[in-house]
Amino acid sequence: MPSLVVRNLDESIINALKQRAVEHQRSTEAEHRAILAEVLLKPPRKSFAEALANIPNVGVDADFQRVNDDTHVADVFN
């Protein structure tokens, strides 16, 4: 299996990696592998436009028009 060497890391990054490894009960090297896999292998996020395009058509706008009545805000949950 190939190896990866990362040099010139700030001490605060190393300390954060060690702390995260302790929290997940694994070695620092295993934590480093897990972070790389988590970040690099997750599926790409959809853009806002793609998310909007995937919203199903559930009716016409008239179905969702607000009806004004005399209900007061304080009475809504009573």
Secondary structure, 3 states (H helix, E strand, C coil): CCCCCCCCCCHHHHHHHHHHHHHCCCCHHHHHHHHHHHHHCCCCCCCHHHHHHCCCCCCCHHHHCCCCCCCCHHHCCC
